[in-house]
């Protein structure tokens, strides 16, 4: 197990480096959550919770079911009620090679952002040798046509040159409606650290109401109906919005791409009134942060809206819509870390991740959670 001292000494964080490089570490394999907590004999809300306070630098080691102890009456939790779809399909190339096709994001005009992955014994890995115009055969008579490499114009030039063929714009020709088709032929996206297939129910949050996410907005996975009832009884408010998440298998330093969102007037009004009263707004997941910062005007007011966001949050852009964040533990060099740093700062995150590493917290969607508070 890596110690806090060893972790802090991995890299001199005081030297001038890029924002993403300001937190970097080697994730030990034993700290990867390879199965749901239920398979480890735990209830959803029995996963561990690291509570870190970025103003005074204190840390509390807890369990998620003790979340009400860390929140105050009048606090608002903003949740993402997008549900996870079976976004992975077996796709066959014309030469007979089978790949996994991951449906990431549905764009206007029926265009999809998709990712192709090579099937390997230990899982899948990005397949970078596809061609524009290529037609892939899908189960049940479906077809996928690759149109052009997806070009997120917000990437750096170097990333465009290196990564431009990982994601594609594509069209689908399916025998029935996409959700019906995926329910019949699709399966949940799984990466190699998860060693077996699990039903899609294991990838759903209990409050999910609208299917559309390629991968689970996993910061909310540990909530149970009983825990939500306890929070509401304490006076903690719960507000909802939608962001349909795309594939999370982003390469090092690769920013997220466009994603569909919707925030209703009730949520916008509650967030605004909470902040005006001096109470705390706490986002459940970085997806919520992305929506709130997208719809925030220069005066700091959150507005109801709907559309596709390409908002990229940098570490040097302090968040103005939230006071706290519930999130999982992110991999080294993940772009999500910049969002965390925009709330706290890199020295605090460095200490928090040192705490998590030295105390054996688990990473990924089936792992433990981190509550960042003032």
HELIX and SHEET records of a PDB file:
HELIX    1   1 UNK A    4  UNK A    8  1                                   5    
HELIX    2   2 UNK A   19  UNK A   22  5                                   4    
HELIX    3   3 UNK A   29  UNK A   31  5                                   3    
HELIX    4   4 UNK A   37  UNK A   40  5                                   4    
HELIX    5   5 UNK A   44  UNK A   46  5                                   3    
HELIX    6   6 UNK A   64  UNK A   70  5                                   7    
HELIX    7   7 UNK A  108  UNK A  110  5                                   3    
HELIX    8   8 UNK A  139  UNK A  141  5                                   3    
HELIX    9   9 UNK A  157  UNK A  163  1                                   7    
HELIX   10  10 UNK A  178  UNK A  185  1                                   8    
HELIX   11  11 UNK A  200  UNK A  203  5                                   4    
HELIX   12  12 UNK A  218  UNK A  220  5                                   3    
HELIX   13  13 UNK A  225  UNK A  234  1                                  10    
HELIX   14  14 UNK A  265  UNK A  276  1                                  12    
HELIX   15  15 UNK A  286  UNK A  294  1                                   9    
HELIX   16  16 UNK A  336  UNK A  343  1                                   8    
HELIX   17  17 UNK A  346  UNK A  358  1                                  13    
SHEET    1   A 9 UNK A  59  UNK A  63  0                                        
SHEET    2   A 9 UNK A  48  UNK A  53 -1                                        
SHEET    3   A 9 UNK A 369  UNK A 373  1                                        
SHEET    4   A 9 UNK A 324  UNK A 328 -1                                        
SHEET    5   A 9 UNK A 281  UNK A 284  1                                        
SHEET    6   A 9 UNK A  76  UNK A  80  1                                        
SHEET    7   A 9 UNK A 237  UNK A 243  1                                        
SHEET    8   A 9 UNK A 259  UNK A 263 -1                                        
SHEET    9   A 9 UNK A 305  UNK A 309 -1                                        
SHEET    1   B 2 UNK A  82  UNK A  84  0                                        
SHEET    2   B 2 UNK A 210  UNK A 213  1                                        
SHEET    1   C 7 UNK A 123  UNK A 126  0                                        
SHEET    2   C 7 UNK A 112  UNK A 120 -1                                        
SHEET    3   C 7 UNK A  98  UNK A 106 -1                                        
SHEET    4   C 7 UNK A  88  UNK A  92 -1                                        
SHEET    5   C 7 UNK A 135  UNK A 138 -1                                        
SHEET    6   C 7 UNK A 143  UNK A 149 -1                                        
SHEET    7   C 7 UNK A 167  UNK A 173 -1                                        
END                                                                             
